[in-house]
Amino acid sequence: MSTETPSAPSVPAPRSSGPWAVSLIVLVTGMFMSVLDVSIVNVAIPAMQKDFGATTEDIQWVATSYSLALGVIVPASAWLGERIGLKRAYIFSLIGFAAGSALCGLAWDLNSMIAFRILQAVPGGVIPVVALSMLYRIVPREKIGAAMGMYGLGIIVAPAVGPTLGGYLVEYIDWRLIFFINVPIGVVGAIAAVVLLPGFRGASRSASTYRASSRSPPACSPCCWRSRRASRGDGRATRCSSC
């Protein structure tokens, strides 16, 4: 009597077969630039106030407007990454952040600075969220701990370097350079992302997927699932025609 040997369960494929450490450096660079901008600008507030002739209460909007815009855009960042693709969202965010930084450096008064800071915050809020999402797709599962350590190191170093670098630029060069310094970093980071970051299949959902999810049973009203014993006779719930 012959017995069949059960087949071994299939092992899931690794998330990325490429050099994940190189891709991680690209992600940390963009995240570092975004976090650095938050701390480096605070040092230049007094210099901006002097150049723009603004009051202490008004000049605080340079930092407050950026924080408020971040609070709005960060919750939508994950949806944006899934909608247009994580890699594409990351590249566009780097370019947009560099462009917003250049506009901030060219600001001619307080109102223009506040407006440009809001524009800068839009891609600035997308970068960390999308970068972290890409990290979990690029790095193998058994290396997540080491990758998160490297990613967290960038988050810690950026606020520490920001005040020192900002103080040096404001004191010895010009406060506008704290914005212009992001332009070459953003451009180089975008080019590196195009070349080094892998693509993600299935990163974006089609419109039909969203329609199907919106038509799922939890999305329907309770009246659509009421029992129609009179029409069916078996007491089972049926969906209405509008679903």
N, C-alpha and C positions, 0 to 999 in steps of 0.2 A: 504494500500500500504506500503510494508516494504522497508525500506532503509538500505543499508549496510554501516556500519561505516568504513571509510578508515583506513587501518592499519597504525600504527605509523612507522615512518622511523626507520630503524635499526641504532643502536648506534654502532660506531666502537669500536672494542675491545681495551683495553689499550695496550700500547706498551710492558709493562713488568709487570707481576703480582708479581714479587719477590721484595725483599728489595733493591730498587734501590740505596739507600744511601750507602750500603756496596759495591755494584758494582762500584759506583762513586769513592769511596775511592781507590779502586784498580786502576782505570784509572788515578786518580790524582797522585798516587804514581809513576807510570811509566812516566807520563808527567813531574812531578817534577824532576825526576832523569835526564831526557833528557835536560831540560832547565838549571838545576844546573850545568851540565858539561860545558856549554858554558862560564859561568862566573867564575867558580872555576879554570879553566885551565889558564886563563890570569894572575892570581897571581903567578903561578909557572913558567912563562916564563923566568925570570932572572935566576932561579935556574937551569932550563934545559939548558940554554945557557952556564952556567958555567960548568956543568957536560959534555956536549957534545962538548965544545970548539967551538961553532958556532958563527958566526957574528950576529950582530943585525938584518940585513936584512934577513939572512937565518932562524933564529929562529922564525921569524914571520910567516913562512909557517906552523908552528904547528897549529896556529889558522886559518890562511887563507885557508889551505887545507880542514879543517873541514867545514868552511862556504861555500866554493865552492861545496863540495860534497852535502851539504844540499840543495843548490839551484837546483841541478840536481835531487835528489831523491824525494823531497817533491811533485813536480807535479805528479809523478808516484805513490805516496802512495795510493791515492784514488782508482786508477785502480787495484793496488795490493790487496787492501782490498776486492774489489768486486770480484776479480778473485779467490783468495784462501780462502776467508772468513775473516771477520773482527776479530773474536776471534782468529783464527789461526795466522793471520798476527800480531796481538798484542803480542801473546805469543812468536812467533819466533823472533819478534823484541826485546823483553826484553832479551831473551837468547842471541841473537846476540850482543846486546849492552853490556851486561855483559862480553861476550867473547872478544869483541873489547877493552873494558876498561882494561881487564887483559893483553892483548897484549901490549897496550900502557904503562902499568906499567912495562912491561918486556923489553921495547925498549932499545937497546944497543947503538944506535947512532941516529943522526938527521934523516937520510934517513928512517930508520926503524920506527921512531916515526911518520913521515909524512905519511908513508904507512899505519900504524895501525890507525892513526887518520881518514884517508879516509874510512877504513873499519868500524870504529866505527860510522861514520856519516851516513852510509847507514841505519842501524836500528834506529839510533837516529832521522833521519828525518821522518821515518814511524810512530814512536810512537805517537807524538802529533796529527797527522792527523787522524790516525785510532782511537785514543782515543776519539776525538771529534765526529767522525762519530758514534761510539758506544754509546756515551752519548745521542745523539738524538734518538736512538732506544731503549735505556733502560729506560730513564726517561719519565714518563707520560707528556703529553703535558702541563698540567696545572702546572707542577713543573719545567718546563724548566728554568724559571727565577732564582729560588733558586739554581738549579744545576749549571747553568752557573756562579753564584756568587761563589760557592765553587770551581769550575774549575778555574776561574780567580784568585782566591786567591792563588792557587798553582803557577800560572804563575808569580804573583807579588812577592811572598815570595822567590822563588828560586834564582832570581838574587840578592836579598838582602842578602841571607844567603851565597851565593857562595864566594864572596871575603873574608868574615870574616872566614869562615871555611877553605878556601884554605890558607889564611895567617897563620892560626894557625898550620895547618898540615905542611906547608913548613918551618915555623920557628922552630917548636919544635919537629917534627918527621921526615918526609921524603916527598919530593914532589911526589914520586911515589904512595903514599897512596891516593892522590886525584883521581887516577884511580882505585885502588884496592877497594876503598870504594863502588864503583858501583856494584861489583861482588855479594856480599850477597844481596844487595837490588834488583838487577835484578833477581836473582834466587828465592828469596822469592816472588817477585811480579809475576813471571811466575807461580809459584805453586798456589798462590792465584787466579790468573786469570783462571787457569784450574778448580779450585774448585768453585769459586764464580761467575764468569761471565756466563751469560746465553748464549745459542747458538742462532744463527740467521738463521732462515729458509729463503732460497732464497737470502742469502748474496752473493753467487757466481753465476755468469752467465755461462750457458753452452756454448759450442762452437757453437752449432746451433743457439743460440740467437745472438751471434756476427756475424754469417754468415747472419742471417736474417736482422740484422740492417745494415750491409754493402751492402745488396742488396735492401734496401729501395729506393724509388724514389729519394730523395735528393742525394743519393750516386751515382746515374747513371749519365752519361754524357748527355748533352742536345740532342745529336744526337739520343739517345735511345728513346726519347719522341717526336720526330718530327712527324708531321702529315703525314699520308699516304693515302691521298684522292684517289690516283689512284688505290690502292689495296683494300681499304675498301669502298670508296664511300660515307662515312658519315662524314668525316672530323675529326673523333675522333683520339686522339693520342694513339699509341700502343707501347709496349715495344719491343725492339729488342731481338733476340734469345739469345744473350750473357748475358742478365740479368736474 
